[in-house]
Amino acid sequence: MIEPHPIASEHARAICEEIGERLRHALRGDYADLPPRLRKLVDELALQDCEAPSLVPAMADMTRPLVAAA
């Protein structure tokens, strides 16, 4: 049996976001013909996507103040 490889949470989140993006693209428009269970899961995914914190760092976290040369 192959042992699973743990992945970092940020990679797992990125994978989930990519799956969600692909689902949104595939299901854009009307998805009324989906089975009720899948429709419920897609709706829950949309809710979680809106409530999830952003993975994009704030500009202040990406820059450092310049230090004057001595």
C-alpha positions in Angstrom: 0.0 0.0 0.0 1.3 3.5 -0.9 1.7 5.8 2.1 -0.1 9.2 1.6 2.2 12.2 1.4 1.0 15.1 3.6 0.8 18.4 2.0 1.0 21.9 3.5 -2.3 23.5 4.3 -1.7 26.3 1.8 -1.2 23.8 -0.9 -4.3 21.9 0.1 -6.2 25.2 0.0 -4.8 26.1 -3.4 -5.9 22.7 -4.7 -9.4 23.2 -3.3 -9.6 26.7 -4.9 -8.5 25.3 -8.3 -11.2 22.6 -8.1 -13.8 25.2 -7.1 -12.7 27.4 -10.0 -13.0 24.5 -12.5 -16.4 23.6 -11.1 -17.6 27.2 -11.4 -16.4 27.2 -15.0 -18.0 23.8 -15.8 -21.2 24.7 -14.1 -21.5 28.4 -15.1 -25.0 29.4 -16.0 -27.8 27.2 -14.8 -27.1 24.0 -12.8 -30.7 23.1 -12.0 -30.2 19.8 -13.7 -27.7 18.6 -11.2 -28.7 16.0 -8.6 -29.9 17.6 -5.4 -26.9 16.4 -3.4 -24.4 17.8 -5.8 -26.3 21.1 -6.1 -26.2 21.4 -2.2 -22.5 20.7 -2.2 -21.9 23.4 -4.9 -24.0 25.9 -2.9 -22.0 25.1 0.3 -18.7 25.5 -1.7 -19.9 29.0 -2.8 -20.7 29.9 0.8 -17.4 28.7 2.1 -15.6 30.5 -0.7 -17.2 33.8 0.4 -16.4 33.3 4.1 -12.8 32.0 3.7 -10.0 34.4 4.5 -7.9 35.6 1.6 -4.7 33.8 0.8 -3.3 36.9 -0.7 -1.0 38.7 1.7 -1.5 42.4 2.5 0.8 44.8 0.8 2.4 45.7 4.1 3.3 42.0 4.6 5.0 41.9 1.2 7.2 45.0 1.5 9.9 46.0 3.9 10.7 49.6 4.9 13.8 50.9 3.3 16.8 51.4 5.7 19.0 54.4 5.0 22.6 53.4 4.2 25.1 54.4 6.9 
